Every structure is written in structure tokens, then in C-alpha cells.
């Protein structure tokens, strides 16, 4: 048996497994409100770009319920095991792609593969490109709301990146509408491929901006300079340190 350090990395999900994952998510027991596969993809990226490492036990419940309520103990164990395995594989694949390549393939449905929003749906106000990206970005926003660490960083580059991403969400205020209008004028997106590439670059930039904070290891610092063995003992005895408190 191979040790964990020598095992090959888990493979990303196939198209069939993405479809299976979406079906399994839809079978989440009521009254829980789960993400679908596309929103899950955005959510996982939102978790990965946080300036702190978020443990699986913290982010996984928010996949099955918007409020993060844990699944009941009597949940079908076979269903739980399979869906968790698929989610963790996708999480690992996204993490590896962002860390090693600075790039990833988001799960975005082509316009022909999803139903346009109803006229009473807020997403109906979006342009066709943003309608396609809306579910993914909504999942990303769900991660921001569940774990606000990234939002709390006073970094203008992060604010700009999030504004570029949130242009694909329905604007709620005049200020948000003004930001979207500015982005549409200064950074227009002509095709879905161009919009997806822009989304990838934004997430990769956020991962890069937060990496040092996320993997920072605190260094233990001494309260006072280190005392050499031949230096006077700091206790004030007049003896050398090695002859006094440095004997041990």
C-alpha cells in the first residue's frame, strides 16, 4: 500500500460524475436547501481563496444547507459517503489547479443548457452572458457570506476583483448599478468564452493575493535577546550565564 505522501492526486470529476453530483445534491433531505453543482463549483472557489484555511467540517455543511445546519444523523449513509467523496474530489482538484497552474476550468453551463430566468426573477435583468455566469457567481457569493474573512481585508485589489466578479449578479442599489455600468464601459465582455476567462483570471488573482496570509506560519519570538553562555547572567549575580542559570 502506498503512503499518503506517495499516492497520486485524486482525479477531477468526469462529466458523468458532475451530472451524478447534481442529482445527488437534489436528493438532499428536506427541509435543507442545497446548492446545485454549478453553485457548488463557485462556492468551493470562494472557500479556497479565503485568507485563512477553512476546515472541511466548517464549509461542507453550507453545501447542503444555506444556513450551514448539519445533516441529521439518520441521513442515508451511502448517499452521504458518495456525495461527500465527489465534493472533496472537486475541492481538491480546484485547489491543485489554482495552486499549481493559476488556472482552472469552472463548471459553467452554456446558454442552451439552462432555462432562461422567469421575468419575475432578478436574474432576468442581467445580460445573457451574466445570466450564464450568475449561478456560479452566486455560489461564490455564498462562500463570502458564510466566511467573510476575505471581505474584511482592507485591500483595494480585492475590492476591485470582487466588483468585477459581482457584475454578474443582479444590482441591488444605485451604487452597484453604477459600478456595473463602469465595468461594462471599461471592460466589456463580448462572448461567453471571454466572460469565463475573465472569471478565471479574477479567481486566480484572488487566490494569489491571499496565498501568503492563508499559509502563513507564525514565528515564535523571544521576549528578550538570547543570552550567550559566556555573557553575564541576566539575574544580576555577576556570574557568567553558564556558571549560573545556564547550568541546566
C-alpha positions as CSV (number, residue, x, y, z in Angstrom):
1,X,0.0,0.0,0.0
2,X,1.3,3.5,-0.9
3,X,1.7,6.0,1.9
4,X,-0.5,9.1,1.6
5,X,2.6,11.2,0.5
6,X,3.2,8.9,-2.5
7,X,-0.4,8.4,-3.6
8,X,-1.3,10.0,-6.9
9,X,-3.6,13.1,-6.6
10,X,-7.3,12.4,-6.8
11,X,-8.6,12.9,-10.3
12,X,-11.1,15.6,-11.1
13,X,-14.7,14.7,-11.8
14,X,-15.8,13.5,-15.2
15,X,-18.8,14.9,-17.0
16,X,-20.8,11.9,-15.8
17,X,-19.8,12.4,-12.2
18,X,-20.7,16.1,-12.4
19,X,-24.2,15.1,-13.5
20,X,-24.3,12.4,-10.8
21,X,-23.3,15.1,-8.2
22,X,-26.0,17.4,-9.3
23,X,-28.6,14.6,-9.0
24,X,-27.3,13.7,-5.5
25,X,-27.4,17.3,-4.4
26,X,-31.1,17.4,-5.5
27,X,-31.7,14.5,-3.2
28,X,-30.6,16.3,-0.1
29,X,-33.3,15.6,2.5
30,X,-35.9,18.3,3.2
31,X,-36.1,20.9,4.7
32,X,-32.4,21.5,3.8
33,X,-31.7,23.8,0.8
34,X,-28.6,22.5,-1.0
35,X,-26.6,24.1,-3.7
36,X,-26.7,22.7,-7.2
37,X,-23.5,21.5,-9.0
38,X,-22.8,24.9,-10.6
39,X,-23.3,26.9,-7.5
40,X,-21.2,24.4,-5.6
41,X,-18.3,25.0,-8.0
42,X,-18.4,28.7,-7.3
43,X,-18.8,28.1,-3.6
44,X,-15.7,25.9,-3.5
45,X,-13.6,28.5,-5.2
46,X,-14.9,31.1,-2.7
47,X,-13.8,28.9,0.1
48,X,-10.3,28.3,-1.5
49,X,-9.5,32.0,-1.9
50,X,-10.1,32.9,1.7
51,X,-7.1,34.3,3.6
52,X,-7.4,31.5,6.1
53,X,-7.6,27.8,5.7
54,X,-11.1,26.6,6.3
55,X,-11.5,23.1,7.5
56,X,-13.8,20.7,5.7
57,X,-16.1,20.3,8.7
58,X,-16.7,24.1,8.6
59,X,-17.5,24.6,4.9
60,X,-19.2,21.2,4.0
61,X,-22.5,21.8,5.9
62,X,-23.1,25.0,3.8
63,X,-23.2,22.9,0.7
64,X,-26.3,21.1,1.9
65,X,-28.0,24.0,3.6
66,X,-27.6,27.7,3.1
67,X,-27.6,28.3,6.9
68,X,-25.0,25.6,7.4
69,X,-27.2,23.3,9.5
70,X,-25.6,19.8,9.8
71,X,-27.3,16.9,8.2
72,X,-29.2,14.7,10.7
73,X,-27.5,11.6,12.0
74,X,-30.0,9.3,10.3
75,X,-29.2,10.6,6.8
76,X,-28.7,7.7,4.3
77,X,-25.0,6.7,4.9
78,X,-24.5,5.5,1.3
79,X,-25.7,8.8,-0.1
80,X,-23.7,10.8,2.3
81,X,-20.5,8.9,1.6
82,X,-20.8,9.1,-2.2
83,X,-21.7,12.8,-2.4
84,X,-19.0,13.8,0.1
85,X,-16.4,11.9,-1.9
86,X,-17.4,13.7,-5.1
87,X,-17.4,17.1,-3.4
88,X,-14.0,16.5,-1.8
89,X,-12.5,15.4,-5.1
90,X,-13.7,18.5,-6.9
91,X,-12.4,20.7,-4.0
92,X,-9.0,19.0,-4.2
93,X,-8.9,19.4,-8.0
94,X,-9.7,23.1,-7.9
95,X,-7.2,23.7,-5.1
96,X,-4.5,21.9,-7.0
97,X,-5.3,23.7,-10.3
98,X,-5.2,27.1,-8.7
99,X,-2.0,26.5,-6.7
100,X,0.0,24.8,-9.5
101,X,-1.4,26.3,-12.7
102,X,-3.0,29.6,-11.6
103,X,-5.9,28.4,-13.8
104,X,-9.0,26.1,-13.5
105,X,-12.0,25.0,-15.5
106,X,-15.2,26.3,-13.9
107,X,-18.4,24.5,-14.3
108,X,-20.4,26.9,-16.4
109,X,-23.5,25.9,-18.4
110,X,-23.8,27.0,-21.9
111,X,-26.9,29.2,-22.6
112,X,-28.6,26.3,-24.4
113,X,-28.1,24.0,-21.4
114,X,-30.2,26.0,-18.9
115,X,-33.6,27.6,-18.8
116,X,-33.6,31.4,-19.0
117,X,-34.9,33.0,-15.8
118,X,-38.5,33.9,-15.5
119,X,-39.5,37.6,-16.0
120,X,-40.1,37.9,-12.2
121,X,-36.6,36.5,-11.4
122,X,-34.0,39.2,-10.5
123,X,-31.6,37.4,-12.9
124,X,-33.8,38.3,-15.8
125,X,-32.4,41.9,-15.6
126,X,-28.9,40.5,-16.4
127,X,-27.5,40.4,-19.9
128,X,-27.2,36.9,-21.5
129,X,-23.5,36.4,-20.6
130,X,-24.2,37.3,-16.9
131,X,-27.2,35.0,-16.9
132,X,-24.9,32.1,-17.8
133,X,-22.4,33.0,-15.1
134,X,-24.9,34.1,-12.4
135,X,-25.4,30.6,-10.7
136,X,-21.6,30.1,-10.4
137,X,-21.0,33.6,-9.0
138,X,-24.0,33.2,-6.7
139,X,-22.3,30.2,-5.2
140,X,-19.1,32.2,-4.8
141,X,-21.0,34.9,-3.0
142,X,-22.5,32.2,-0.7
143,X,-18.9,31.4,0.4
144,X,-18.3,35.1,1.0
145,X,-21.4,35.4,3.2
146,X,-20.6,32.2,5.0
147,X,-17.0,33.1,5.6
148,X,-16.4,36.9,5.5
149,X,-12.7,36.8,6.1
150,X,-11.8,37.9,2.6
151,X,-14.3,40.7,2.6
152,X,-12.8,42.1,5.8
153,X,-9.3,42.5,4.3
154,X,-8.6,46.2,3.6
155,X,-7.1,45.6,0.2
156,X,-8.3,47.7,-2.8
157,X,-7.1,45.0,-5.2
158,X,-9.5,42.5,-3.6
159,X,-12.3,45.0,-3.7
160,X,-11.8,45.6,-7.5
161,X,-11.6,41.8,-8.2
162,X,-14.9,41.2,-6.3
163,X,-16.6,44.1,-8.1
164,X,-15.5,42.5,-11.5
165,X,-17.0,39.2,-10.4
166,X,-20.2,40.6,-8.9
167,X,-21.1,42.4,-12.1
168,X,-22.8,39.1,-12.9
169,X,-25.2,39.4,-10.0
170,X,-28.4,41.5,-10.1
171,X,-27.5,45.0,-8.9
172,X,-29.5,46.0,-5.8
173,X,-28.5,49.6,-5.3
174,X,-27.8,52.7,-7.5
175,X,-24.2,52.4,-6.5
176,X,-24.0,48.8,-7.7
177,X,-25.7,49.7,-10.9
178,X,-23.1,52.5,-11.4
179,X,-20.2,50.1,-10.8
180,X,-21.7,47.6,-13.3
181,X,-22.1,50.4,-15.9
182,X,-18.5,51.4,-15.4
183,X,-17.2,47.9,-15.8
184,X,-19.4,47.4,-18.9
185,X,-17.9,50.5,-20.4
186,X,-14.2,50.0,-19.4
187,X,-14.1,46.2,-19.5
188,X,-16.8,44.9,-21.9
189,X,-17.2,41.2,-22.4
190,X,-18.2,40.2,-25.9
191,X,-18.5,36.4,-25.7
192,X,-19.2,33.8,-23.1
193,X,-15.7,32.4,-23.5
194,X,-14.3,35.9,-22.8
195,X,-16.5,36.2,-19.8
196,X,-15.5,32.8,-18.4
197,X,-11.8,33.6,-19.0
198,X,-12.3,36.9,-17.1
199,X,-13.9,34.9,-14.2
200,X,-11.0,32.5,-14.1
201,X,-8.4,35.3,-14.0
202,X,-10.3,37.1,-11.2
203,X,-10.4,33.9,-9.0
204,X,-6.7,33.1,-9.7
205,X,-5.8,36.7,-8.8
206,X,-7.7,36.4,-5.5
207,X,-6.0,33.1,-4.7
208,X,-2.6,34.7,-5.4
209,X,-3.5,37.8,-3.3
210,X,-4.4,35.7,-0.3
211,X,-1.9,32.9,-0.5
212,X,0.7,34.3,1.9
213,X,-1.9,35.0,4.5
214,X,-3.5,31.6,4.1
215,X,-0.3,29.6,4.6
216,X,1.4,32.0,7.0
217,X,3.1,30.3,9.9
218,X,3.6,32.4,12.9
219,X,7.2,32.6,14.1
220,X,7.8,32.3,17.9
221,X,9.7,35.4,19.0
222,X,11.7,35.8,22.2
223,X,10.7,38.5,24.6
224,X,14.4,39.3,25.2
225,X,17.7,38.8,23.2
226,X,19.2,35.3,23.6
227,X,21.9,35.2,26.3
228,X,25.2,33.6,25.4
229,X,26.8,31.1,27.7
230,X,29.7,33.5,28.5
231,X,27.5,36.6,28.9
232,X,26.7,37.9,32.4
233,X,23.7,36.1,33.8
234,X,20.6,38.4,33.5
235,X,19.7,37.6,37.1
236,X,22.3,40.1,38.3
237,X,24.5,37.6,40.2
238,X,27.7,38.9,38.4
239,X,28.5,35.3,37.3
240,X,28.6,34.1,33.7
241,X,25.4,32.6,32.5
242,X,27.0,29.2,32.1
243,X,28.0,29.3,35.7
244,X,24.6,30.4,37.0
245,X,21.2,29.9,35.5
246,X,22.7,28.4,32.3
247,X,24.0,25.3,34.2
248,X,20.9,23.2,33.3
